Amino acid sequence: MPAAIVARSLTKRYRDQLAVDAIDLEVREGECFGFLGPNGAGKSTTMKMVYGFSPVTSGVLEVLGLDVRTRAREVKAQTGVCPQEDNLDPDFTVRRNLEVYARYFGVAAAEARPRADELLAFVALQEKADAPVMSLSGGMKRRLVLARALLNRPKLLILDEPTTGLDPQARHVLWDKVRDLRRRGTTILLTTHYMDEAAQLCDRLVIMDKAKILVCGSPAELIAEHARPSVVEVWQPPDALVTWVRARNLPCELVSERLFIYPESGDTLQREILGRFQVDQLIARRGTLEDVFLRLTGRDLRD
């Protein structure tokens, strides 16, 4: 499959700060590709270089077959960006927001309205076309921002934390729209702090930290390679349980008020613990993408 994005030794430096450190990356046409990482890892900076907003310091970056450093305007014309903020115009109606924004892409006035209505139908907002933007719920605003990002019929769509702050129902509605776009052949770049979102939507992803790419692969591949197959979590474990687990040489971590145990069989260990100790809360589960993320980047809070 041809590459939609190719980066070789891609570097971004802000004076003395190295924001992206010589990363290599290839995103295939038509895939949903995720960027995960703690705050300050370099995700957003990489995105900004991809759509030509932030100049490349050094290295190679080709997007849709174009050198971003010399043909950024052409890249932007074929890229849609859905930012974190709902930066819609509060003075306009839902439809008018799209019609006005369409002018920035050179869409003729006669075509702007039918294209706006087409996209409002796609994001299930056609009944709100004449409503003021400020009357929309948070989930509706996010869908409108997505519709706006599609006005130029982009080959590449960048979604920067698209579901932050949304309730579960609104998140799933937006997920369905992303899947629909992917089926239509749109290449999608996604940044998110929700590990379940990345696991649900991404064909492949990278985890970044401290300006570098740590790993790249499908969610299933990364879980198989970097997560323990079974995890038992115990909240506020009694000291006797911690001592018992360590005496059995079971791999474990004590983090704040939670004990993470990594046995061969989570169900077997769960039954054994419940038969021996009084615990308030315990779950046995499979390893997840969140386990991979925390194992590679650590559990310390990042500002």
C-alpha positions in Angstrom: 0.0 0.0 0.0 1.4 3.5 -0.9 2.6 5.8 1.9 0.5 8.9 2.7 3.2 10.2 5.1 6.9 9.5 5.1 9.3 11.0 7.7 13.0 10.3 7.9 15.1 11.7 10.8 12.3 14.3 11.3 13.4 16.9 13.8 11.9 19.9 15.4 13.8 22.2 17.7 12.5 25.3 19.5 15.7 27.2 20.4 17.3 25.0 23.1 14.3 22.6 23.4 14.2 19.4 21.2 10.5 18.8 20.6 10.9 15.9 18.0 14.1 14.0 17.9 15.0 12.4 14.5 11.9 10.2 14.2 11.3 7.8 11.3 7.7 7.2 10.4 5.5 5.8 7.5 1.7 6.1 7.4 -0.1 4.1 4.8 -2.8 5.5 2.6 -6.3 4.8 4.0 -5.3 3.7 7.5 -6.1 5.3 10.9 -2.8 5.9 12.5 -2.5 6.9 16.2 -0.1 9.0 18.2 0.0 8.3 21.9 2.2 9.7 24.6 2.4 11.8 27.8 2.0 15.5 27.7 5.1 17.1 26.0 6.0 13.8 24.2 6.1 15.5 20.8 2.7 14.3 19.4 1.2 17.7 18.7 4.4 19.1 17.3 4.7 16.2 14.9 1.1 16.8 13.7 1.8 20.5 13.2 4.7 19.7 11.0 2.6 17.2 9.0 0.0 19.8 8.0 2.6 22.6 7.4 1.7 24.7 10.5 5.2 24.4 12.1 8.4 24.4 10.0 10.6 21.4 9.9 14.0 21.9 11.5 15.7 19.1 9.7 15.0 15.7 8.1 12.6 14.6 5.5 8.8 14.9 5.6 6.6 14.0 2.7 2.8 14.2 2.9 0.6 12.9 0.1 3.8 12.7 -2.0 4.6 16.4 -1.4 7.6 17.9 0.4 6.1 19.8 3.2 9.0 22.3 3.4 8.5 23.5 -0.2 4.8 22.7 -0.9 3.0 23.3 2.4 0.2 25.2 0.7 -0.6 22.2 -1.5 -0.5 19.9 1.6 -2.9 22.1 3.5 -5.3 22.2 0.6 -5.7 18.4 0.8 -5.7 18.1 4.6 -8.5 18.6 7.1 -7.8 19.4 10.7 -10.1 18.8 13.7 -8.4 20.7 16.6 -8.9 20.1 20.3 -10.9 23.3 20.8 -14.4 23.9 19.5 -13.3 27.1 17.8 -16.6 27.7 16.1 -18.1 31.1 15.4 -20.7 31.8 18.1 -22.4 34.5 16.0 -23.4 32.1 13.2 -25.8 29.3 12.8 -24.6 25.7 12.4 -24.9 25.8 8.6 -23.5 29.3 8.3 -20.3 28.2 10.2 -19.7 25.7 7.4 -20.6 28.0 4.6 -18.2 30.8 5.7 -15.4 28.3 6.4 -15.8 26.8 2.9 -14.7 30.1 1.4 -11.3 29.7 2.9 -10.9 26.6 0.7 -12.1 28.4 -2.4 -15.5 26.7 -2.5 -17.9 28.8 -4.6 -20.9 30.3 -2.8 -23.3 28.3 -5.0 -21.6 25.1 -3.9 -21.0 26.0 -0.2 -24.5 25.4 1.0 -25.1 22.0 -0.7 -21.7 20.8 0.6 -22.5 22.1 4.1 -25.9 20.3 4.0 -24.2 17.1 2.8 -21.7 17.2 5.7 -24.4 18.1 8.3 -26.3 15.0 7.2 -23.1 12.9 7.5 -22.6 14.0 11.1 -26.3 13.8 11.9 -26.8 17.5 12.5 -29.1 18.3 9.6 -32.0 19.1 11.9 -29.8 21.7 13.7 -28.7 23.5 10.5 -30.5 26.8 11.4 -29.8 26.6 15.2 -27.3 28.9 16.8 -24.0 27.2 17.6 -24.2 28.0 21.2 -27.4 25.9 21.6 -25.5 22.7 20.7 -24.3 20.1 23.2 -20.6 19.3 23.5 -20.9 16.2 21.4 -22.8 18.1 18.7 -20.1 20.8 18.6 -17.4 18.2 18.1 -19.3 16.7 15.2 -19.7 20.1 13.7 -15.9 20.7 14.0 -15.5 17.3 12.2 -17.8 18.4 9.4 -15.9 21.6 9.0 -12.6 19.7 8.7 -14.2 17.8 5.8 -15.3 20.8 3.7 -12.3 20.5 1.4 -12.8 16.7 0.9 -9.4 16.0 2.4 -7.3 13.0 1.6 -5.7 13.3 5.0 -7.7 14.1 8.2 -6.0 15.1 11.4 -8.0 14.5 14.6 -6.4 16.1 17.7 -8.0 14.5 20.8 -11.4 14.6 19.1 -13.5 13.2 22.0 -12.0 14.8 25.1 -14.7 15.8 27.5 -17.5 13.9 25.7 -19.8 11.4 27.4 -19.7 7.7 26.2 -22.6 8.0 23.9 -21.2 11.1 22.1 -17.8 9.4 21.9 -19.2 6.3 20.2 -21.2 8.4 17.7 -17.9 10.2 16.7 -16.1 6.8 16.5 -18.7 5.6 14.0 -18.0 8.7 11.8 -14.3 8.1 11.9 -14.7 4.4 10.9 -17.0 5.5 8.1 -14.3 8.0 6.8 -11.7 5.3 7.0 -13.9 2.9 4.9 -14.1 5.7 2.3 -10.3 5.7 2.0 -9.5 8.8 4.0 -6.1 8.6 5.8 -6.5 9.6 9.4 -4.0 10.7 12.0 -5.4 10.5 15.6 -4.0 11.8 18.9 -5.8 10.8 22.0 -5.3 10.2 25.7 -8.0 7.5 25.7 -6.3 4.1 25.2 -9.6 2.4 24.5 -10.2 4.9 21.7 -6.8 4.1 20.1 -7.4 0.4 20.4 -10.9 0.7 18.8 -9.9 3.0 15.9 -6.3 2.7 15.0 -4.9 0.2 12.5 -1.4 1.1 13.8 0.0 3.6 16.3 3.2 4.9 17.8 3.9 5.7 21.5 6.1 8.7 21.9 8.0 10.0 24.9 10.6 12.7 25.3 10.5 13.6 21.6 11.2 10.0 20.4 9.1 7.1 19.1 9.3 4.2 21.5 7.3 1.6 19.6 5.2 1.3 16.5 2.6 -1.4 15.6 -1.0 -2.5 15.7 -2.7 -2.4 19.1 -2.8 -6.2 19.2 0.9 -6.4 18.3 1.9 -4.0 21.0 -0.2 -5.6 23.6 1.2 -9.1 22.7 4.8 -7.8 22.8 4.8 -5.4 25.8 1.9 -6.2 28.1 1.5 -9.1 30.5 -1.2 -11.5 29.4 -3.0 -11.5 32.7 -3.3 -8.8 35.3 -4.9 -8.8 38.8 -5.6 -5.4 40.4 -6.2 -5.1 44.1 -7.3 -1.7 45.6 -6.0 -0.9 49.1 -4.4 -4.4 49.5 -3.7 -5.5 53.1 -0.1 -5.7 54.0 -0.4 -9.5 54.5 -1.5 -9.9 50.8 1.5 -7.8 49.6 3.8 -10.0 51.7 2.2 -13.2 50.4 2.5 -12.2 46.7 6.1 -11.2 47.1 6.9 -14.4 49.0 5.6 -16.4 46.0 7.8 -14.4 43.7 4.9 -13.3 41.6 5.7 -10.3 39.4 3.9 -7.3 40.9 3.9 -3.5 41.3 2.6 -1.5 44.3 1.4 1.9 42.9 -0.2 4.3 45.3 -3.1 2.3 46.8 -3.2 -0.4 44.0 -1.4 -3.7 43.8 -0.8 -4.9 40.2 0.0 -8.6 40.0 1.0 -10.4 36.8 0.3 -14.1 37.1 0.1 -16.9 34.6 -3.6 -17.3 35.2 -5.5 -14.3 36.6 -8.7 -16.2 37.3 -6.8 -18.8 39.4 -5.0 -16.2 41.4 -8.2 -14.2 41.9 -9.9 -17.2 43.5 -6.9 -17.9 45.7 -6.7 -14.3 46.9 -10.4 -14.1 47.6 -10.2 -17.4 49.6 -7.4 -16.2 51.8 -7.8 -12.4 52.2 -10.4 -9.8 52.9 -10.2 -7.2 50.0 -12.5 -4.4 49.1 -12.0 -4.5 45.4 -10.3 -6.9 43.0 -10.4 -7.5 39.3 -8.7 -10.0 37.0 -8.3 -8.9 33.3 -6.3 -9.3 30.2 -3.4 -7.0 29.4 -4.4 -3.8 27.6 -3.0 -0.9 25.6 -3.0 1.2 28.7 -0.7 -1.4 30.4 1.7 -1.0 27.4 1.6 2.8 27.6 2.3 2.9 31.4 5.0 0.2 31.1 6.9 2.2 28.4 6.3 5.8 29.6 6.0 5.3 33.4 3.3 6.2 35.9 4.6 9.6 36.9 2.2 12.5 36.2 3.2 14.9 33.4 2.1 18.5 33.3 
